[in-house]
Amino acid sequence: MDYTIKKIAELSGISTRTLRYYDEIDLLKPAYLNSSGYRIYGTKEIDKLQQILFYRSLDLKLEVIQKLLNNPNYDPEHALQEHYHQLLEKLQQLDYQILTVEKTIRYKKGETTMTDKEKFVGFKQEKRLENEQRYGKEIREKYSEYTVEASNKKWLNLTEADFAGMELAEKEMFVALKIVLDTKDYRSQEAEKAFLKHREWLQYTSPVYSIEMHRGLGELYISDERFVAYYDDRAGNSAAQTLNQLIQHFTQ
């Protein structure tokens, strides 16, 4: 069945303006233009739009989605299986949050006790599942299953103070990294501080820290688009590349 851009907008719940933009950036082209010059979409385009919206729901950037869909090895059936598991993980995240909120309500009413650790279990589980969803496959390929599970266990056992320290270390790392990006001085005190703060951040969840592991993680940052996007979005263009340079230099 063929659809006009208005019809496909109504069907999908996204605006015609968005669909035109997808066309302009070659993310989703219409099947053809009719004699009046209107965009017409068919079943193939409907299926592709569904995939795009799945990936958007996982907060992937459009340029990342485009590269995924343009990959000659892209398998729609396999992608659907991945989406299914990712949705189940999101549901599990919500379950953890709901349980934490429910217990907190009962705790505030004096109906139960709640340790400081329990107050943050839901949030830590949510973050763990989010990281597993985004990077689990790649991390497991680079490191052993045991290492990943040990890291997850250490993460879940972080105290409130540990958690705050970890967040502060990452924040200070980004501040120093931004200065290095501005000055281009990769051997400065700020450059070393960015490296040291990244190492401090890493040690909060790494069961055993090693230079080899740190160097390998730096290389992963520049080989995986999602890590590139994470660091570049927070510190500026080439942040992931620069952080890897610092890691490789200061671990020599």
C-alpha positions in Angstrom: 0.0 0.0 0.0 1.2 3.5 -0.8 1.0 6.5 1.5 1.4 10.2 1.0 3.7 12.0 3.5 0.6 13.3 5.3 -0.8 9.7 5.7 2.5 8.3 6.9 2.8 11.1 9.4 -0.6 10.3 10.8 0.2 6.6 10.8 3.6 6.9 12.6 2.8 9.9 14.9 5.8 12.0 13.6 5.4 15.3 11.8 5.6 15.8 8.0 8.4 18.2 8.8 10.5 15.4 10.3 9.8 13.2 7.4 11.0 15.9 5.0 14.1 16.3 7.1 14.7 12.5 7.0 14.4 12.8 3.2 16.9 15.7 3.0 19.6 13.8 5.0 19.0 10.6 3.0 17.8 8.7 6.1 14.4 7.8 4.7 13.7 8.5 1.1 10.2 8.2 -0.4 9.6 5.3 -2.8 8.9 7.9 -5.5 7.4 11.3 -6.3 4.0 11.2 -8.0 3.0 13.3 -11.0 2.1 16.2 -8.7 5.5 16.1 -7.0 4.3 14.6 -3.7 6.4 12.1 -1.7 4.9 8.6 -1.8 6.0 5.9 0.6 5.5 2.1 0.4 5.8 -0.9 2.6 9.6 -0.9 2.4 9.7 2.7 3.7 7.2 1.9 6.4 9.4 -0.9 7.7 12.5 1.3 7.6 10.7 4.1 9.5 9.7 1.6 12.1 13.4 0.7 12.6 14.4 4.4 12.7 11.9 5.1 15.5 13.0 2.0 17.4 16.5 3.3 17.4 15.4 6.9 18.3 13.6 5.4 21.3 17.0 4.2 22.4 18.4 7.7 22.1 20.7 7.0 19.2 21.6 10.0 17.1 20.4 10.2 13.5 23.9 9.9 12.0 24.5 6.7 14.0 21.1 5.3 12.9 22.0 6.1 9.3 25.3 4.2 9.5 23.6 1.2 11.1 20.8 1.0 8.4 23.3 1.6 5.6 25.6 -1.2 6.8 25.5 -3.9 4.0 25.4 -6.5 6.8 22.3 -5.0 8.4 19.8 -7.7 9.2 16.3 -6.4 10.0 15.2 -9.6 11.7 18.2 -9.6 14.0 17.6 -5.9 14.7 14.1 -6.7 15.8 15.4 -9.4 18.2 17.8 -6.8 19.7 15.0 -4.3 20.0 12.9 -6.9 21.8 15.6 -7.6 24.3 16.3 -3.9 24.8 12.6 -3.3 25.6 12.6 -6.1 28.1 15.7 -4.5 29.8 13.9 -1.1 29.9 10.9 -2.8 31.5 13.3 -4.3 34.1 14.7 -0.9 34.7 11.2 0.4 35.4 10.5 -2.5 37.7 13.5 -1.7 39.8 12.5 2.0 40.0 8.9 1.1 40.9 10.0 -1.2 43.7 12.4 1.4 45.1 9.7 4.1 45.0 7.1 1.8 46.6 9.5 0.8 49.4 10.5 4.5 49.9 6.8 5.4 50.3 6.3 2.7 52.9 9.6 3.8 54.6 8.4 7.5 54.8 5.1 6.2 56.4 7.1 4.3 59.0 5.8 1.0 57.7 9.2 -0.5 57.0 12.9 0.1 57.4 15.2 1.1 54.5 19.0 1.1 54.5 20.9 3.8 52.7 22.1 1.2 50.2 18.5 0.2 49.4 17.6 3.8 48.6 19.9 3.7 45.6 19.5 0.1 44.4 16.9 1.0 41.8 19.0 3.8 40.3 22.1 1.7 40.2 20.3 -1.2 38.6 18.8 1.2 36.1 22.2 2.5 35.2 23.7 -1.0 35.0 21.0 -2.2 32.6 21.4 1.0 30.5 25.1 0.4 30.1 24.5 -3.3 29.4 22.0 -2.4 26.8 24.3 0.1 25.1 27.8 -1.4 25.5 27.4 -4.9 26.9 28.1 -6.8 23.7 31.3 -4.8 22.8 32.7 -4.9 26.4 32.2 -8.6 26.6 33.9 -9.1 23.3 36.9 -7.1 24.5 37.0 -8.4 28.0 36.0 -11.6 29.7 32.5 -12.4 30.9 33.9 -12.8 34.4 35.4 -9.3 34.3 32.1 -7.7 33.2 30.1 -9.5 35.8 32.6 -8.7 38.5 32.5 -5.0 37.5 28.6 -5.1 37.6 28.8 -6.6 41.1 31.2 -3.9 42.3 28.9 -1.2 40.8 25.9 -2.6 42.6 27.8 -2.6 45.9 28.9 1.0 45.7 28.0 3.1 48.8 26.3 6.4 48.5 29.7 8.1 49.1 31.3 5.9 46.5 28.6 6.8 44.0 29.0 10.5 44.7 32.8 10.2 44.4 32.5 8.5 41.1 30.3 11.1 39.7 32.6 13.9 40.9 35.6 12.2 39.4 33.9 12.1 36.0 32.8 15.7 36.3 36.3 16.9 37.1 37.7 14.7 34.3 35.4 16.5 31.8 36.4 19.9 33.1 40.1 19.2 32.6 39.4 17.5 29.3 37.6 20.6 28.0 40.7 22.8 28.9 43.0 20.4 27.0 40.7 20.6 24.0 41.0 24.4 24.1 44.7 24.6 24.8 45.8 21.6 22.6 48.5 21.0 25.3 48.5 17.3 25.7 51.3 17.2 28.2 50.0 19.9 30.6 48.9 19.5 34.2 45.3 19.6 33.1 46.0 16.8 30.6 47.5 14.6 33.4 44.5 15.6 35.6 42.0 14.4 33.0 43.8 11.1 32.8 44.1 10.7 36.6 40.4 11.5 37.1 39.4 9.1 34.4 41.5 6.4 36.1 39.9 7.3 39.4 36.4 7.1 37.9 37.3 3.7 36.3 38.6 2.2 39.5 35.3 2.6 41.3 33.8 -0.2 39.2 36.8 -2.1 37.9 37.4 -5.2 40.0 41.1 -5.1 39.1 42.7 -2.1 37.5 45.5 -2.6 35.0 47.3 -0.4 32.5 46.4 -2.9 29.7 42.7 -2.7 30.5 42.8 1.1 30.6 44.6 1.4 27.3 42.2 -1.1 25.7 39.2 1.0 27.0 40.7 4.1 25.5 41.0 2.4 22.1 37.3 1.3 22.4 36.3 4.9 23.0 37.5 5.9 19.5 36.4 2.7 17.6 32.8 2.7 18.8 30.5 5.6 17.7 28.4 5.5 20.8 31.5 6.2 23.0 32.6 8.8 20.6 29.2 10.5 20.9 29.1 10.2 24.7 32.5 12.0 25.2 32.1 14.5 22.3 28.7 15.6 23.4 29.9 16.4 26.9 33.3 17.9 26.2 33.4 18.9 22.5 34.6 17.6 19.2 37.5 15.2 19.3 37.0 14.7 23.1 37.0 10.9 22.8 40.1 11.0 20.5 41.9 13.3 22.9 41.0 11.3 26.0 42.4 8.2 24.3 45.6 10.1 23.4 46.0 11.0 27.1 45.3 7.5 28.3 47.9 6.0 25.8 50.5 8.7 26.8 50.1 8.5 30.6 50.0 4.7 30.7 53.3 4.3 28.9 
